């Protein structure tokens, strides 16, 4: 089983999704697409996706009719959504770097320990 993968694709970029992809379009005058994506990846939206997905193959699939069942909270103004999304993504990048450094250091120490 794979994990849920979410991404934002600009309207200007042509995309041909396969049958295992559910497209969610947002009104960018009211919602910053990355903020919505973050909510679905990390926020309460992630729990809702876990509740709604089906495993018709080894891929997680959310039926288009189930997208309407996802509850979105009242969101802040778009400017604040942008700030919050950028902060979250910066912290995630920072944590990923720390994890990489830790794994590399652990691997090196493990090799020394085994010798």
Steps between C-alpha positions, in 0.01 A plus 500: 500500500632846414442812703278782387687732268378850436640773283400834354514534123461847348221546246764604247662155514322239287437178689348169395417313821444127497196330647658479848514879538225714646516867404389764749464848354500797733397860452838671538334832584374339824747216561875478453537160328811407703311578823221261399761241403672543838169457681437176314858375557554599862189646654164358592447444130760218510286313753195547280685362198601194702134448584382539140755319288447165336757242399367375171862435401817539703452875456299720732208640307249764595186499294392836359167468681689467831683830451174678583503326840827665605429770755702819466515744788448870459830615354690822561549758223713384205797712610507321836452161330810571290705593808390193696560264209848639436591472870381138513690405186817674622480307830440174313809563285703582811386179669574291190856636498543416869373147439741454208793621713397274787469195276836570340667546838335188638610298199861616543497423871347160435779412260763603755323302772491181292871509423 
